[in-house]
Amino acid sequence: MAIQPKWKLFLWRLFHDSIAVKANLARRGIQIDEMCDLCGWNQRAANTCLDSVFWQRNEDGKRSHRCALFIATLWGLWKVRNERCFKGARGTTGLVVELINLAIKEHEVFTEQGNSTNVVEAINENDPIIPPGFNYIHLGKEKVGFDDFIVEVDGSWDKKSTRAGIGWAVKANAKGYDMQEGGRHGATSSALHSEARACLEALKWAKAKGYQGILILSDSISLMDNLQDDLGKDVQITWVLKEIRDIGLTFRRCTILKVRRDQVQRSDDVARKCRLTLSDYM
């Protein structure tokens, strides 16, 4: 079955009745109350959903969309259950649907990776235009040179709450560009996800302002590694990477350059502010 490794491990544990629920912990000799913290039912019947898994597979085939949707639903329910049990989060229907949709999107990206085409051309690091040690990638129509419209980007992420803030700021320049800045708040799956979102939103903002060229400064080496990889190394942000590449290609000149952390301080301040105050800043 062509599914993500984490889904395979999850299903294996489910089929072998080894999911870390109270009933299984008690069976292993751990002294624990077997009643569910959420519904008050005894958890001995941990595998009642397995019949449905087999039914889905036999009805449509293990490579069918309904089979993937069913696994994504199980995964989404499991994630929400853990959020409620261990973090005290509210297990709303909306959260379940959101996690199922995210799981399906990740699955689609995973299954399409083998057919993906590389739309990014990474420039040789020995290019004499850039000082040694700099890591960069050209996304625009022109693959040489660097635009004089420079924007720094950064993300701020809290692992416990998954709250994120992203920020961008126009760098000081001799061309008379206004030193504008902006940011947004939301939720992301990782620090890398927030960095990628910051880059994407900055590109969208610049495009909406009518700029034909841009040089993005980012301190995230992981973002650069993923953009320079044909398929992207982190499946959770592959769809964001695709959006970055797609919009980058609409610019005459678009480059993302890896810089030191102190060179993105303004955007970091904006991102942190958006995350902490749960507000957008434009």
C-alpha positions, 0 to 999 in steps of 0.5 A, spaced: 500 500 500 502 506 497 502 510 504 506 514 508 511 510 513 507 513 519 501 511 517 504 504 516 506 504 523 500 506 525 496 501 522 501 495 524 500 497 531 492 497 530 492 491 527 496 488 532 493 491 538 499 495 540 496 502 540 498 505 547 491 505 549 489 504 557 487 497 555 493 495 552 498 498 557 494 494 563 495 488 559 502 489 559 502 489 567 501 497 568 497 498 574 492 503 570 484 505 570 482 502 564 476 507 563 476 512 557 478 519 560 473 522 555 467 517 554 468 513 561 467 506 557 472 500 558 477 500 552 477 493 552 474 493 545 480 497 542 480 493 535 472 494 533 474 499 527 478 493 524 472 490 521 471 497 517 478 497 515 478 490 511 471 492 509 474 498 505 480 494 502 475 489 500 470 493 497 474 498 493 481 495 493 487 497 498 489 503 493 482 506 492 481 513 495 476 511 500 481 506 503 486 512 504 480 517 506 478 512 511 485 511 514 486 519 514 480 519 518 483 514 523 489 518 523 485 524 524 481 521 530 487 518 533 491 525 533 485 529 536 484 524 541 491 525 543 491 532 543 485 531 548 488 526 553 495 529 553 494 537 552 487 538 554 485 541 547 478 541 545 476 535 540 471 539 536 468 536 530 472 542 526 478 540 528 477 533 526 475 535 519 481 539 519 486 534 521 483 529 516 483 534 510 491 535 512 492 528 512 489 527 505 493 533 502 499 530 505 497 523 502 496 526 495 503 529 496 506 523 498 503 519 492 505 524 487 512 525 489 514 520 484 511 524 478 513 530 480 518 535 476 523 539 478 521 546 476 527 549 480 534 551 478 539 551 483 545 556 481 552 553 482 555 555 489 561 557 486 558 563 482 562 569 483 557 574 483 555 571 490 561 571 496 563 564 498 559 561 503 552 563 501 547 558 499 541 561 494 536 558 489 533 562 483 526 561 482 524 566 477 524 567 469 531 569 469 537 565 473 542 570 473 543 576 477 540 579 484 534 584 484 535 590 488 528 589 492 530 585 498 525 582 503 527 579 509 522 573 512 522 569 518 517 565 522 516 564 530 513 557 532 511 554 539 511 547 539 506 546 545 500 550 542 502 549 534 501 557 534 505 560 529 507 567 527 510 569 520 513 576 518 517 580 512 520 586 512 523 590 506 531 591 507 534 598 507 536 600 500 539 605 496 533 605 491 528 608 495 523 603 496 519 604 502 521 600 508 514 596 509 513 590 513 507 585 515 506 579 518 500 574 520 498 569 525 496 562 525 498 554 526 503 550 523 506 543 524 513 545 525 518 551 525 520 549 518 512 550 516 512 557 519 519 559 515 516 556 509 509 560 510 513 566 511 517 566 505 510 564 501 506 570 504 512 575 502 512 573 495 504 573 495 505 580 498 510 583 493 506 580 487 500 584 489 504 590 490 506 589 483 514 588 484 517 584 478 523 582 482 525 580 489 531 577 493 528 574 499 533 573 505 531 567 510 536 564 515 533 557 515 537 552 512 532 547 512 528 551 507 533 552 502 535 544 503 527 542 501 527 548 495 533 545 492 531 538 493 527 535 487 521 533 491 522 536 497 525 532 503 519 534 508 512 531 506 508 536 510 510 542 507 511 539 500 505 543 498 507 550 500 514 549 497 510 548 490 506 554 491 513 558 493 516 555 486 509 557 482 509 564 484 517 565 484 516 563 477 511 569 475 517 574 477 522 576 472 527 575 477 526 571 484 532 569 489 532 566 496 538 567 499 540 564 506 543 569 511 545 569 518 540 570 523 541 577 525 540 579 518 532 577 519 531 581 526 526 585 523 522 580 520 523 575 526 520 581 531 514 581 527 513 574 527 514 573 534 509 579 535 504 576 531 504 569 534 504 572 541 498 577 540 494 572 535 494 578 530 495 580 523 500 586 522 500 589 515 
